[in-house]
Amino acid sequence: MPLKVYNSLTRRKEAFVHPLEEDVKMFVCGPTVYDYVHLGHARTYLAFDTIVRYLKFCGYKIRYLMNITDVAERVVQRATQAKRNPFELAHEYEAAFLEDMRSLGMNQVTRFERASDSIPKMIDQVSGLIRKGFGYETETGVYFEVQRYPKFGQLSGLGREELSLRRLELCSSKRNPEDFSLWRKYDTGLAWDSPWARGRPGWHIEDTAVSMAEFGDTYDIHGGASELIFPHHEAEIAQAESLTGKAPFVRYWFHTGLLNIGGRKMSKSLGNVIRIRDALKQSTPAELRFYFASTHYREPMVYSQAGLERSKQRLAKIKGHFSDFLNAMPANEKGKPTARLLVYDAAFKRQMDDDFYTPGALKVIEDFAKDLSKSAPKLNAQSRAELEVRFRRLADLLAILS
Ligand SMILES: [Zn+2]
């Protein structure tokens, strides 16, 4: 069975079609570095880490690009409060983010790119959009005129009326309430010279410029948290397609579900976050990965201490079965595996081929471990060595053994 993926753009599961010999180009929205990252971020980045691991397992070559949003209003606000240089502050949190990623074993990103290193590319794109009649300048900045791009709303499924109600960036100088900024004029905080006035790029153009500089006009996968669909990803598509005239900008859009805690979204602004580094004081990286993998990446997930504990117990049992298997005395030469022991790989693949269905894949690993411990005394040394490799291959893909 071929790999099927849910594409937010078409709102259905479809076959993942890509030649094995060409790189899969994948971009995921990285963090805005003004504070420590928390478990809500971990959930999203772990999901994409697993997706990349599985695509590689299927034989694909991946170029995985992640941007670092070090140019943002929130960075400036935080630095002003702390009386700090905004760049120093951003790059301190960037280092903390990279450290947290490493601690969780998230090691699949090919390249990180800071927004601040791509300002000239952003200015080029904004100039291009003005030249083509999609962007206009006012006294506060440069804006994208949404009416000029009739497909706006395709990703979020929002209609014209709903879009006009969702007022983006309140500003009296815009032509229409739904227009969004490409460049904001500021002469304090983080600011660069531009053909308009000193200022900084809009958030959406940062990601279009970073990803297109690396991948060209169109690419394969764009990922992020589902809360980024509107307006962020919608705006990215509008900018890119207006600029290049090529569609689709990105072939597959993947979005992760929210992480809730105590009935609300885990978010910095609600003050209910658990930092990754604090979570790692109570749990191992493997335990956290197991916990997140036990809910499908697109589903909303409720974080609870009880849920995490149950998940730790499940993992401990799996590891117990596997170590029983490793420690059992081998049987005589005749002890070959039963046919049943050889179907777990295929069962695991079936689960993962269904839009990276990790809860099903964990269940297969669980059954495999149980079966291994039960069968161990009947297996000869060579069969056991082979089965150990098979089991580790699946468990290591989800990084749950260490
Ligand atoms: Zn983004």
Residues whose N, C-alpha, C, O or C-beta is under 5 A from the ligand:
A	BS01	ZN	C29 D207
